């Protein structure tokens, strides 16, 4: 992993909560191996992240994946320290994965559904959203989990200043298609044509570099997170 980063090769972080808690056996290991294979097929290096043996591990072998699948605690960003101290086997959420990826210098993260604002309980909000806003990592996902309030989740991302881009869609999809979508994306990306977004005058403009359309950080943000870079959330609907 270190060699890949030093050589400037594309590296994609992958979370492990889907292995430890998200899917039953044997589908959890099958999904993890399939995600890594899909990343490799596109010429990138998969960096599956977990907590093992008192360390945050960035890049796992198959034996490590089996350890996570056989029994691991769920680890969000706040739980990284305790999990390391107790030498627990920890499956990382999107939040913890984004934190670890940021520290390691990885700028891309792929996952299924991100956490968000819970239906009927707006005070119950996933740490994924704050971490996506804080970490200089582009998160590629299938939207938010279907059990969440999609509209409030999208509103919260807007409040946090996270650009939400749609790949082949102008809707904010649920990670498990159920007809529940919210029209959302300020910019959409078509896999077959140059991406466009709306200008302040309502006219389409080609997007040659997404960084041109990301908000500039305030002086307060630069003082709080001096090494941070612009972040974004890219959504891609699951094939129906």
N, C-alpha and C positions, 0 to 999 in steps of 0.2 A: 504494500500500500504506500509506504514512504517513497519507494522508487517511482511509482506511478505519479505521485504528486510532484516529486522533484523533476520528473521528466515532462511535466505539463500535460499528461494524459487526462482525458475526461474521467472523472470519478463520480459515482452516484451513490449516495448514502441510502440505506434501506433499514427500516425499523424492524423490531423483532416482537412487538407485542402481539402481532397477528400469529406468530409462532407459539408464544407462550400462553396466550389467553384467547386470541381471536377465533381460531379455527380448531376443530377437534382433529385428533389423529385419524388417519395418516395425512389428512388434507393440509395440515399446518406445514409439515416438512415439504410436501409436494409444492405448496405455494411458495415457500422460501427458496427452494431450489429453482423453481420456474422463474421467479423474479430475477435471481442472479443470472440465469441463463439468458433471459431476455436482454439484460443490460450488456452482457458480453457479446451477444449477437449484433448489437449496434456499435460495437467497437469501443465500449467504455468498460471501466473496471468497477464491479460492484463492491461496496463497502458496507456490509451488513454489521450493525452495531448492537452491542449488548454489554452487560456487566458480568464479568467472570473472574474469579480468583482475586478479588479486591482491586480490579482494574476496569476501566472503560475500554473495551476492545473495539477497535475500528478495523473491521475485516475479520470474518470468521471462516473456519474450515468446516467441513461437514460434521466432524465430531462435535464442534462447538454448537452447531445448530441442533444436533440431537440432544445435547445437554439442556438447551433452552426448551426444546419441545417436551422433554421428559418431566419438567417441573421448574418453573421460574416465577419469581414475583414480578408484578407489573411496576415498572420504574418510570416515573415522570421526571422532569428536570429537577424538581425539588428533592427527589429521592436518590439522586446519583451518589451523593456523599454517604448517606447511611448505608446504602447497598454495598458500597466499596468497603466501608469500615467493617461491616458484618460478613464480608466475603460471600455475599449471596449471589445466586444465579439470577440475574435481572434481565427481563425482556423490556426493551426501551419503547416508549410511546413516541409519537411524532415530536412532542416537545423535547424529550430527552435526546432523541436522535438528532434533532436540529441543533441542540446545544453542543453535543459532541462533534457533529460535523463541522460546525463553525470553528470550534477550537482546533480541529485537525486541519482546517483550511479547505474543506470540501464545500463547494458552492451549490450542489444540486442534491435534492432529496426526492425520492419517489415513494408513494404510499397509496393505499386504497382510499379510505375515507378519513378526513381529519375530524378532530373533535370540534365542538362548538357550543352554542347556547342550547340548553335543554328546554323541551316543550313544557310550557306551564310553569317553569321555574327559571326565569331569566337570571336569577342570582347564581344559578348553577352553571358555571362556564368552564370549559376545558382550558387547561394551561397551554394547549396547543396554540391557541390564538395569540396569546401574549408572546410566546416563544417565536412564532412565525414573524411577528412584528419586530422582535428584538434581534434575531439572528440574521446575519447576511447570507441567507441560504434561500434559493428558489425552490419552493415546494410544489411538486407536480402530483396531483391527486385526482380522484374521481368525485370531487366535491366533498360535502360533509356527510356524516353517517345519517341514514334515513330516520333514525329515532330522534334527531335533533330538530330544532326550529330553524329551517333554512333561511328564512327572511331575517330573523334576528342575528343569526350567525354572520350573514352577509353585512348587516348593518354594523356589527361589532368590528369586522375586518375593516370597514370603511373608517370607523372612528379611530382605529389603530393605525390608519394610514397605509394599509397593505393593498397594493394594486392587485385586483383579481382579473386574470386574463383567461379567456375561454379558448381552448384549442379545438377548432371545428365546431364550436357552439357559442351562442350568445346568452346561454342560460347557466345558472349555477346549479349543477346537477346533484342529486343524492347519490351516494356511493353505491347503493343498491337500487336500481331503477324501479320506481313504483308510481311513476307519473307525477311525482312531486318535484317541481323545478321552480326556480325563481329567476326571472330575467335579470341579469346581473352585470355581465362583463362590460367594463368600460372599453375594452378592446378585445377583439376576437382574432384567433389565428386559424386560417384555413390550411390544412396540410398540403394543398396543391397550389395555392396562390400566395403571393406576398401578403403578409398581415397588414391590416389597416386599423385605424382607430378614428374616432370622431374628433375634429378640431373644435375650438370654442365657437366657430361659426357654423358648425353642423355639417361641414364638408368632409368627406373621407380623406385621409392622408396616409400615405404608405409609411409603414414602420420599418425603417432600415435597422434601427438599433433600439431595443426596448428601453435601454437606459436613458434615452432622450426623454421618455415620457414618464419616468419615475420622479416623484417629488424630491426636491432638495431637502437635506436635513437642516434643521434649525441649529443655531449655535448651542442651544441647550442640549439637543440630542447629541451633538458632537462631543460635548463635555461629558455626557453620561456614558456614551458608548463610542469612545474615540476611534476604535478600529472598525466600527460597523460600516457596512455598505448597503446600498438599496436592496430591498427584498421584494419578493412577489409571490403570489399564489397562482398557479396555472391549473385550471380544471379541464378535465377531459371526461366526457360521459362514458359510462360503461356500455358496451354494445348490448343491445336488447335482443 
